[in-house]
Amino acid sequence: MDADELRRRVREFLAGHDPATRDRLSFLQERFDAGLAWISYPPGLGGLGAPRALQPVVDNEFAAAGAPDNTPLRIGIGLGMAAPTILRHGTDEQRRRYLRPLWTGEEVWCQLFSEPGAGSDLAALATRAVPDGDDWIVTGKKVWTSMAHEARFGILLARTDPDVPKHAGLTYFVCYMTAPGVEVRPLRQITGEAEFNEVFLTDVRIPDSHRLGAIGEGWQVARTTLMNERVAIGGGATPRESGMIGVVARTWRERPELRPGSRVPRARPPSTPTRSSTPRSPGSSWNCWAPRACGTTTGRCAVRPLWTGRSARRGTGTCARRVTRSRAGRPRSSRTSSPSGCSGCRPSPGSTSPCRGRTCPDERASASES
């Protein structure tokens, strides 16, 4: 099946299913049944068995016709993680039950993996699932769970055998988020928002028919989820300048005075000390040019210090000195003789600062004559 064939199928579907005359949910359900949802899935499960690379062809045709979408940002966990896992490891009954309402957005999904003590080492999770007849009793805590407050289902990884190596004792379940014993609490961030949740599971009863994969093979099933999560995140097309990068881009355009190296003056509150009035200790910013020039009338060397609050002497003649700091932290400088004969600034005995205690030879001569 090629792109032209897919375009033909989409146009035929739109000719018989005008999105302007149907409600959103009915249209999405009919699109799923026609195999034009995720075209790489098998027939009967929302697809046509077509190459996944041709999915944008179908999506663009529907978008150009003004057809509603399934709000992929809201159901991203279901589309990108739960659905591929159910397709590969679920039974035929589970596929028929979960995939259609998942794709249409009727049922939102979340991921119940991370725990306070099992983040990067997911296999170290402590949530327990104990068999009880045809059910499992699950107790534990999950954290950083996106969309848990809206989800109907959660893909859950729990420990069913604590006596075997940690990767071998896990089992994968589908958990009703409205079941007794499931408590969702928002995680409030420093911004005041709550984009994540923590989920407490207290004696939650999960039927064995909601298990995905065999008992003890939860790690293999979870790897399917995690691999598809990477694909969903890496392959997702987000709008240009969306999210926090949009804030940075707008600030760059609208506030040029904040750009590094900008010559646009910044507005300062009247009470804010300026650089010229605040003493600063030497640091990495001392590694810069510090021009110094000798005056001709005051008898003292006109040394401009790097920061105010450091004393400077003035002398006769004209000279310039570059003062930097060596890697060891000791001052080092280069001196140039001036046309008037000034041999340049020299540190006075006992001086440790490149900006303090410097006098010109002409000044010392004048002082001795007086």
ChimeraX attribute file (.defattr): number of C-alpha atoms within 10 A of each C-alpha:
attribute: neighborCount
match mode: 1-to-1
recipient: residues
	/A:1	10
	/A:2	10
	/A:3	16
	/A:4	10
	/A:5	9
	/A:6	20
	/A:7	17
	/A:8	13
	/A:9	16
	/A:10	21
	/A:11	15
	/A:12	11
	/A:13	16
	/A:14	17
	/A:15	10
	/A:16	8
	/A:17	16
	/A:18	14
	/A:19	18
	/A:20	12
	/A:21	8
	/A:22	12
	/A:23	11
	/A:24	15
	/A:25	16
	/A:26	13
	/A:27	21
	/A:28	24
	/A:29	18
	/A:30	16
	/A:31	20
	/A:32	23
	/A:33	16
	/A:34	19
	/A:35	22
	/A:36	25
	/A:37	25
	/A:38	22
	/A:39	24
	/A:40	19
	/A:41	19
	/A:42	14
	/A:43	16
	/A:44	13
	/A:45	23
	/A:46	23
	/A:47	19
	/A:48	19
	/A:49	15
	/A:50	19
	/A:51	13
	/A:52	11
	/A:53	10
	/A:54	16
	/A:55	17
	/A:56	12
	/A:57	15
	/A:58	20
	/A:59	17
	/A:60	12
	/A:61	17
	/A:62	20
	/A:63	11
	/A:64	8
	/A:65	14
	/A:66	12
	/A:67	18
	/A:68	15
	/A:69	16
	/A:70	17
	/A:71	11
	/A:72	15
	/A:73	10
	/A:74	14
	/A:75	21
	/A:76	23
	/A:77	24
	/A:78	27
	/A:79	24
	/A:80	21
	/A:81	24
	/A:82	26
	/A:83	21
	/A:84	19
	/A:85	24
	/A:86	24
	/A:87	18
	/A:88	13
	/A:89	18
	/A:90	19
	/A:91	16
	/A:92	10
	/A:93	9
	/A:94	16
	/A:95	17
	/A:96	15
	/A:97	11
	/A:98	19
	/A:99	21
	/A:100	21
	/A:101	16
	/A:102	22
	/A:103	24
	/A:104	25
	/A:105	21
	/A:106	14
	/A:107	17
	/A:108	23
	/A:109	30
	/A:110	25
	/A:111	25
	/A:112	24
	/A:113	23
	/A:114	22
	/A:115	22
	/A:116	12
	/A:117	14
	/A:118	16
	/A:119	14
	/A:120	9
	/A:121	10
	/A:122	17
	/A:123	22
	/A:124	17
	/A:125	23
	/A:126	22
	/A:127	21
	/A:128	22
	/A:129	25
	/A:130	16
	/A:131	15
	/A:132	12
	/A:133	9
	/A:134	10
	/A:135	17
	/A:136	21
	/A:137	17
	/A:138	24
	/A:139	20
	/A:140	19
	/A:141	22
	/A:142	24
	/A:143	24
	/A:144	20
	/A:145	23
	/A:146	19
	/A:147	20
	/A:148	26
	/A:149	19
	/A:150	14
	/A:151	18
	/A:152	18
	/A:153	23
	/A:154	23
	/A:155	26
	/A:156	23
	/A:157	29
	/A:158	25
	/A:159	26
	/A:160	23
	/A:161	17
	/A:162	12
	/A:163	8
	/A:164	11
	/A:165	11
	/A:166	17
	/A:167	17
	/A:168	19
	/A:169	19
	/A:170	30
	/A:171	26
	/A:172	27
	/A:173	24
	/A:174	22
	/A:175	25
	/A:176	20
	/A:177	23
	/A:178	13
	/A:179	14
	/A:180	12
	/A:181	15
	/A:182	20
	/A:183	17
	/A:184	19
	/A:185	15
	/A:186	18
	/A:187	16
	/A:188	12
	/A:189	10
	/A:190	7
	/A:191	6
	/A:192	8
	/A:193	10
	/A:194	13
	/A:195	14
	/A:196	18
	/A:197	20
	/A:198	22
	/A:199	22
	/A:200	18
	/A:201	22
	/A:202	15
	/A:203	17
	/A:204	21
	/A:205	23
	/A:206	21
	/A:207	18
	/A:208	16
	/A:209	13
	/A:210	18
	/A:211	23
	/A:212	25
	/A:213	21
	/A:214	13
	/A:215	17
	/A:216	20
	/A:217	16
	/A:218	25
	/A:219	21
	/A:220	17
	/A:221	23
	/A:222	24
	/A:223	12
	/A:224	17
	/A:225	21
	/A:226	15
	/A:227	14
	/A:228	19
	/A:229	19
	/A:230	13
	/A:231	12
	/A:232	16
	/A:233	13
	/A:234	9
	/A:235	9
	/A:236	13
	/A:237	8
	/A:238	10
	/A:239	8
	/A:240	8
	/A:241	12
	/A:242	10
	/A:243	10
	/A:244	8
	/A:245	11
	/A:246	13
	/A:247	11
	/A:248	12
	/A:249	13
	/A:250	11
	/A:251	14
	/A:252	13
	/A:253	11
	/A:254	10
	/A:255	12
	/A:256	14
	/A:257	16
	/A:258	15
	/A:259	12
	/A:260	7
	/A:261	7
	/A:262	10
	/A:263	10
	/A:264	11
	/A:265	9
	/A:266	11
	/A:267	7
	/A:268	9
	/A:269	8
	/A:270	7
	/A:271	6
	/A:272	7
	/A:273	10
	/A:274	11
	/A:275	10
	/A:276	11
	/A:277	10
	/A:278	11
	/A:279	13
	/A:280	13
	/A:281	10
	/A:282	13
	/A:283	9
	/A:284	9
	/A:285	10
	/A:286	15
	/A:287	13
	/A:288	12
	/A:289	11
	/A:290	17
	/A:291	15
	/A:292	22
	/A:293	20
	/A:294	25
	/A:295	17
	/A:296	15
	/A:297	10
	/A:298	13
	/A:299	20
	/A:300	21
	/A:301	27
	/A:302	25
	/A:303	26
	/A:304	18
	/A:305	18
	/A:306	21
	/A:307	17
	/A:308	14
	/A:309	12
	/A:310	15
	/A:311	14
	/A:312	19
	/A:313	20
	/A:314	23
	/A:315	28
	/A:316	25
	/A:317	25
	/A:318	21
	/A:319	26
	/A:320	19
	/A:321	19
	/A:322	16
	/A:323	22
	/A:324	20
	/A:325	18
	/A:326	11
	/A:327	7
	/A:328	6
	/A:329	10
	/A:330	11
	/A:331	15
	/A:332	11
	/A:333	11
	/A:334	10
	/A:335	14
	/A:336	14
	/A:337	15
	/A:338	15
	/A:339	10
	/A:340	11
	/A:341	12
	/A:342	19
	/A:343	17
	/A:344	26
	/A:345	27
	/A:346	14
	/A:347	15
	/A:348	13
	/A:349	8
	/A:350	7
	/A:351	12
	/A:352	12
	/A:353	16
	/A:354	25
	/A:355	21
	/A:356	16
	/A:357	18
	/A:358	24
	/A:359	23
	/A:360	25
	/A:361	17
	/A:362	18
	/A:363	20
	/A:364	13
	/A:365	10
	/A:366	13
	/A:367	10
	/A:368	7
	/A:369	7
	/A:370	5
